[in-house]
Structure formats: C-alpha cells, structure tokens
Amino acid sequence: MSIKAIEVKIDPKKAYLLRFLLEGYDNLFVLSTLDKKLGIVKIDYCHSEGHLLWEILREIGHEIGLDGMISRNEIS
C-alpha cells in the first residue's frame, strides 16, 4: 500500500470545513494543519483513493478558498 500526501493552501477560516468533509469519508484521508495563519494543510491519502480526493477538491475548491497545491509527496 502506498500512502501519498499533498500540501494545499486554503482560506485559513475554512480549514475546519475541509477537515469535517474529509472525516466523513471514514478515515480515507488525514488532514493536518501545517500553518494555521497561512492556511497550509497536508492531506495524507491512500494512492488508490487519489481520484476521490481530487474530485472532492475540485468540487469544493472555490468554497474553501483553495489556492493551489504546494507539494506532493509519496510515502512507501
């Protein structure tokens, strides 16, 4: 199993919303706040669920103030 992670920048006031939505997917995603003031969060996910994460981010990106992906990492 391959675990991947992305770091994204969102509206700092919307981090709670993203966390709430991702937690609704039964532990498929883990969100960590890296910089509360700047709104930089890390999302860990299983490689096989990457398509679902991209779909979620596409759907709610405007609502959470998604400002782009900062980095993408792979953890074996």
N, C-alpha and C positions, 0 to 999 in steps of 0.2 A: 504494500500500500504506500502510495506517495502522498505526502502532505505538502501542500503549497501555501504560500502566503502572499498577500498583496497589501500594499500600504496605499491608502487613498486619503485625499484631503476633502473634507466636507464642512458644512456650516457647523461650527462648534456647538451651537444650540440644538442641533439635530442628531447628535451622536446617540442620545437616548432612544430616538425613534429607530435608527438603524439597528441598534442592539436589540430592541424589542422585536422588530420584524425578523431578524436573523435567528433569535432564540426560538421563534415559533416553528422553525424547521427542525426541531428535535435533535439538537446537538450536531447538525451537519456543518455548522460554522461557529467559529470562536472569534469574537471581536475584542480587541484590546486597544485601549486609548494610549497613543504614544505621546501626543502633545495636545493637551486639553485646550490651550489658548488658540492654537492654530487649527485645530480640528483634524489632526492627523491620526488616523486609526489603522490598525493592522487587522486583517481578516485571514484567519487560518481556515483551510478547507481541504477536503479530500479531492485529489485530482479528478476522480470520477464525477464529482459534483460541481466542477468548474462551470459547466454550461448553465447550471441553475443559478449560480452566483452572478454570472454575467447578465442573465435575464432579469434577476432581481434588481441589480444596479442600474440596468437600462430603464426599467420601469419606474423606479423611484428616484433616479439620479437628480432630477430637477427639484423634487420635493425636499431632498436632504442637502441640496447645495453642493452636489458632487463637483469637485473642481479638477478631477483627473487622478490618474494612477501615478503614484510616486515611484514605487518599485514593485518588482515581482520576484519572489524567492521560492526555491524548491528545497524541501527538507526530505531526506530519504528516511 
